[in-house]
Amino acid sequence: MDFVDYYKILGIDKSATPKDVKNAYRKLARKHHPDLHPNDKDAKKNFQLVNEANEVLSDPVKRKKYDQHGKDWQHADEFQQAGQQQQQSSNQRRSGNFGGQSEPDFSDFFESFFGGSAGAGRGRQAKYRGEDYTAELHLELVDAAKTHKQTLSVNGVNIRITIPAGIENGQTIKIPGHGSPGKNGGPNGDLYITFSIANHPHIKRLGNNLFTTVALDLYTALLGGEITINTLDGQVKLKVAPETQNGSKIKLKGKGFPVYKEEGQFGDLIVTYDIKIPKNLTDKQKALFTELSKLQS
């Protein structure tokens, strides 16, 4: 197995903080995502290497093993166990206590670990779990607001997943058994998908509540009336009370974001009115406003 420098792949050094690792991964994942580069034959390979590097360096335990053992980091536990066994056997040899055996036999360990011929008659090989894969899936806010299915391509295999409504930005879900194949009959690893939800141009999400600002003309604000506004799931009509002030807020209960895995539960939509002052007034309009100002005074 050739050594793969995960630090070099992410463009960071060994002193990088977890935040540095995360930022480097997010930047490179977008840069090499196969969906964004369908004509680049190396995009899939590069994307997989970036995910692999992040999967190791973002995990403190795996990162420590990688720093200590390099390309053999996945077998760090076996190395440690073997060292302990050798130490115990060495102590036994010095004390002359082998429990009736003339010499300890390490053939099983070396056969299973290195695949050598020593102890071949025993035919035993250790089973190793496959490595986990990590991926980032980009969604629009309107898509995250509804339960839907998407098909992902992972190492040439199409995986159809259901994305529950209300998924959070940065939330990670696990797809069992869709990671790297196990070795010697061991179980497959898992696939971890982290969701990146884009900001909406007119609607802001905070938890399960949504916030939007709506322009309101001066005349409707003064006299009252009815307006139509856009929400994530269509248009709704609002009645505007007379003498509505700039910056006034109203709450539309149940018109916010769906609560994750809580069927029929929604947050609220908070609407803020932004009153627009009319421009390019005619002389007659100016005269009328002048008269109104005199009446007010």
For each residue, the residues with C-beta under 8 A, 3 or more apart:
1: 71 72
2: 71
3: 70 71
4: 9 49 52 53 71
5: 8 9
6: 9 10 52 53 56 57 66
7: 10 12 13 14 16 53 57
8: 5 11
9: 4 5 6 28 49 50 52 53
10: 6 7 16 21 24 25 28 50 53 54 57
11: 8 24 28
12: 7 16 20 21 24 57
13: 7 16
14: 7 67
15:
16: 7 10 12 13 20 21 24 57
17: 20 21
18: 21 22 58 60
19: 22 23
20: 12 16 17 23 24
21: 10 12 16 17 18 24 25 54 57 58
22: 18 19 25 26 54 58
23: 19 20 26 27
24: 10 11 12 16 20 21 27 28
25: 10 21 22 28 29 50 53 54 58
26: 22 23 29 30 136 196
27: 23 24 30 31
28: 9 10 11 24 25 31 32 50
29: 25 26 32 33 47 50 51 54 136
30: 26 27 33 36 136
31: 27 28
32: 28 29 37 43 46 47 50
33: 29 30 36 37 43 47 136
34: 37 38 40 43 44 47 153
35: 38
36: 30 33 43
37: 32 33 34 40 43
38: 34 35 43
39:
40: 34 37 43
41: 44
42: 45 46
43: 32 33 34 36 37 38 40 46 47
44: 34 41 47 48 156
45: 42 48 49
46: 32 42 43 49 50
47: 29 32 33 34 43 44 50 51
48: 44 45 51 52 133 155
49: 4 9 45 46 52 53
50: 9 10 25 28 29 32 46 47 53 54
51: 29 47 48 54 55 133 134 135
52: 4 6 9 48 49 55 56 131 133
53: 4 6 7 9 10 25 49 50 56 57
54: 10 21 22 25 29 50 51 57 58 134
55: 51 52 58 59 62 131 132 133 134 192
56: 6 52 53 59 62 63 66 73
57: 6 7 10 12 16 21 53 54 62 63 66
58: 18 21 22 25 54 55 63
59: 55 56 62 63
60: 18 63 64
61: 64 65
62: 55 56 57 59 65 66 73
63: 56 57 58 59 60 66 67
64: 60 61 67 68
65: 61 62 68 69 73 74 76
66: 6 56 57 62 63 69 70 73
67: 14 63 64
68: 64 65 73 76
69: 65 66 72 73 75 76 79
70: 3 66 73
71: 1 2 3 4
72: 1 69 75 76 79
73: 56 62 65 66 68 69 70 76
74: 65 128 131
75: 69 72 78 79 113
76: 65 68 69 72 73 79 80
77: 80 81
78: 75 81 82 109 113 126
79: 69 72 75 76 82 83
80: 76 77 83 84
81: 77 78 84 85
82: 78 79 85 86 106 109 113
83: 79 80 86 87
84: 80 81 87 88
85: 81 82 88 89 106 109
86: 82 83 89 90 106
87: 83 84 90 91
88: 84 85 91 92
89: 85 86 92 93 104 106
90: 86 87 93 94
91: 87 88 94 95
92: 88 89 95 96 97 98 104
93: 89 90 96 98 104
94: 90 91
95: 91 92
96: 92 93
97: 92
98: 92 93 101 102 103 104
99:
100:
101: 98 104 105
102: 98
103: 98
104: 89 92 93 98 101
105: 101 108 119
106: 82 85 86 89 109 110
107: 110 111 118 119 122
108: 105 111 112 119 122 124
109: 78 82 85 106 112 113
110: 106 107 113 114 116 118 119
111: 107 108 114 115 116 117 118 119 120 122 124 125
112: 108 109 115 124 125 126 184
113: 75 78 82 109 110 126
114: 110 111
115: 111 112 125
116: 110 111
117: 111 120
118: 107 110 111
119: 105 107 108 110 111 122 124
120: 111 117 123
121:
122: 107 108 111 119
123: 120
124: 108 111 112 119
125: 111 112 115 184
126: 78 112 113 184
127: 182 183 184 185 186
128: 74 182 183 184 186
129: 182 186 187 188 189
130: 179 180 181 182 183 186 187 188 189
131: 52 55 74 179 180 189
132: 55 179 180 189 190 191 192
133: 48 51 52 55 154 155 178 179 180 189 190 191 192
134: 51 54 55 191 192 193 194
135: 51 152 154 191 192 193 194
136: 26 29 30 33 193 194 195 196
137: 150 152 193 194 195 196
138: 195 196 197 198
139: 143 144 163 167 195 196 197 198
140: 143 144 197 198 200
141: 144 145 197 198 199 200 203 205 232
142: 145 146 200 232
143: 139 140 146 148 163
144: 139 140 141 163 165 166 167 169 195 197
145: 141 142 165 166 232 233 257 258
146: 142 143 165 258
147: 162 163 164 165
148: 143 162 163
149: 160 161 162 163
150: 137 160 161 163
151: 158 159 160 161
152: 135 137 158 159 160 161 193
153: 34 156 157 158 159
154: 133 135 157 159 178 191
155: 48 133
156: 44 153
157: 153 154 178
158: 151 152 153
159: 151 152 153 154 175 178 191
160: 149 150 151 152
161: 149 150 151 152 175 193
162: 147 148 149
163: 139 143 144 147 148 149 150 167 195
164: 147 167 260 261
165: 144 145 146 147 258 260
166: 144 145 208 257 258 259 260 261 262
167: 139 144 163 164 171 173 195 197 260
168: 171 195 197 260
169: 144 195 196 197 205
170: 194 195 196
171: 167 168 194 195
172: 192 193 194 195
173: 167 192 193 195
174: 190 191 192 193
175: 159 161 178 190 191 192 193
176: 190
177: 187 188 189 190
178: 133 154 157 159 175 188 190 191
179: 130 131 132 133 188 189 190 191
180: 130 131 132 133 188 189
181: 130 188
182: 127 128 129 130 185 186 187 188 189
183: 127 128 130 186
184: 112 125 126 127 128
185: 127 182
186: 127 128 129 130 182 183
187: 129 130 177 182
188: 129 130 177 178 179 180 181 182
189: 129 130 131 132 133 177 179 180 182
190: 132 133 174 175 176 177 178 179
191: 132 133 134 135 154 159 174 175 178 179
192: 55 132 133 134 135 172 173 174 175
193: 134 135 136 137 152 161 172 173 174 175
194: 134 135 136 137 170 171 172
195: 136 137 138 139 144 163 167 168 169 170 171 172 173
196: 26 136 137 138 139 169 170
197: 138 139 140 141 144 167 168 169 205
198: 138 139 140 141
199: 141 204
200: 140 141 142 203 204 205 232
201:
202: 212 213 230
203: 141 200 210 211 212 231 232
204: 199 200 210 211 212
205: 141 169 197 200 209 210 211 257
206: 209 210 211
207: 257 267
208: 166 256 257 258 259 266 267
209: 205 206 256 257 267 268 269 270
210: 203 204 205 206 231 232 255 256 257 267 268 269 270
211: 203 204 205 206 269 270 272
212: 202 203 204 229 231 269 270 271 272
213: 202 271 272 273 274
214: 227 229 271 272 273 274
215: 274 276
216: 220 221 227 240 244 273 274 275 276
217: 220 221 275 276 278
218: 221 222 275 276 277 278
219: 222 223 225
220: 216 217 223 224 225 227 240 244
221: 216 217 218 240 243 244 245 246 273 275
222: 218 219 242 243
223: 219 220 242
224: 220 239 240 241 242 243 244
225: 219 220 239 240
226: 237 238 239 240
227: 214 216 220 237 238 240
228: 235 236 237 238
229: 212 214 235 236 238 271
230: 202 234 235
231: 203 210 212 234 235 236 255 269
232: 141 142 145 200 203 210 257
233: 145
234: 230 231
235: 228 229 230 231
236: 228 229 231 252 255
237: 226 227 228
238: 226 227 228 229 250 271
239: 224 225 226
240: 216 220 221 224 225 226 227 244 273
241: 224 244
242: 222 223 224
243: 221 222 224
244: 216 220 221 224 240 241 248 273 275
245: 221 248 273 275
246: 221 273 274 275
247: 272 273 274
248: 244 245 272 273
249: 270 271 272 273
250: 238 270 271 273
251: 268 269 270 271
252: 236 255 256 268 269 270 271
253: 268
254: 266 268
255: 210 231 236 252 266 268 269
256: 208 209 210 252 266 267 268 269
257: 145 166 205 207 208 209 210 232 266 267
258: 145 146 165 166 208 262 265 266 267
259: 166 208 262 265 266 267
260: 164 165 166 167 168
261: 164 166
262: 166 258 259 265
263:
264:
265: 258 259 262
266: 208 254 255 256 257 258 259
267: 207 208 209 210 256 257 258 259
268: 209 210 251 252 253 254 255 256
269: 209 210 211 212 231 251 252 255 256
270: 209 210 211 212 249 250 251 252
271: 212 213 214 229 238 249 250 251 252
272: 211 212 213 214 247 248 249
273: 213 214 216 221 240 244 245 246 247 248 249 250
274: 213 214 215 216 246 247
275: 216 217 218 221 244 245 246
276: 215 216 217 218
277: 218
278: 217 218 281 285
279:
280:
281: 278 285 286 289
282: 285 286
283: 286 287
284: 287 288
285: 278 281 282 288 289
286: 281 282 283 289 290
287: 283 284 290 291
288: 284 285 291 292
289: 281 285 286 292 293
290: 286 287 293 294
291: 287 288 294 295
292: 288 289 295 296
293: 289 290 296 297
294: 290 291 297
295: 291 292
296: 292 293
297: 293 294
